[in-house]
Amino acid sequence: MKNLIKSLIMFLIVTSTFSCTSKSNKTGEPDNQFNYFVDQFEDMRVLRYRLPGFESLTPKQKELVYYLSEAALCGRDILWDQNFRYNLLIRKTLEAILESYSGDKETEDYKAFLTYCKRVFFANGIHHHYSSDKFTPGFSREYFTGLVKNCDPSLLPARNGKSADDLLNLIVPVIFDPAIFPKKVERGEGKDIIAESASGFYEGVTQKEVEKYYAALIDPKDPRPVSTGLNSRIVKRNGKIEEEIYRSGGLYGEAIDKIIYWL
């Protein structure tokens, strides 16, 4: 089952849109004979792509490509968390089910569950990558609860020692209630684009509070002011607004240290 998870993740990470041509590659294989298609679900289509010239790289150059790919993988969880604060909890729960669920996997509900997993993996979160709308599962809350209860509890994401029931109480409304975090980024007229967006860059603050916070940091006499808010998260704790910086020793510090290592 681990291979299934890896396969789902890898072909959803490596995606691109291509138009086929009649040109030939260096091996003499016509491009129009190359099968770009991998999978299709809902409004998403997964395609493979070529890496022309990769085989002509030197071993050292290929080694550098490997280091870059490892650095990117080390930053994967950062992207998921930035997209939405509960994405990682939900993804790790889905992965636990895929790896260890012991029930019937031939039912329409389970097939719908697999489609939901693919959509989430494709978009790096539970919101659509273009529209920002939250995905609607094609299965019920009760079925999802049964999936979680019938997988290996040791694989479920632990959060402060809480149980599987505690996890379900947290993520089930987030996944299934259309009124909870409906948009990753809210751009509607008259909406608060900070408070009403699910994006993980802000927590517990409004648009006005964020604008006021950064306005106070700007020196009007500085002819070349430093850009603010490009590498941080804004949160409110005990009524006080704080800025958490993404850096080694700071927010996501462990993952960033691994990225630095590979780079």
Secondary structure, DSSP 8 states (H G I E B T S, - for coil): -HHHHHHHHHHHHS-------S-B-TTS-BGGGS--EEEEETTEEEE----TTGGGS-HHHHHHHHHHHHHHHHTHHHHHHHH-TTHHHHHHHHHHHHHH--S-SSSHHHHHHHHHHHHHHHHTSSB-TTT-BB---SS-HHHHHHHHHTS-GGGS--STT--HHHHHHHHHHHHH-TTSS-BSS---TT--TTTT---TTEES--HHHHHHHHHTT--TT-SS----SSSEEEEEETTEEEEEEBSTTSBTHHHHHHHHHH-
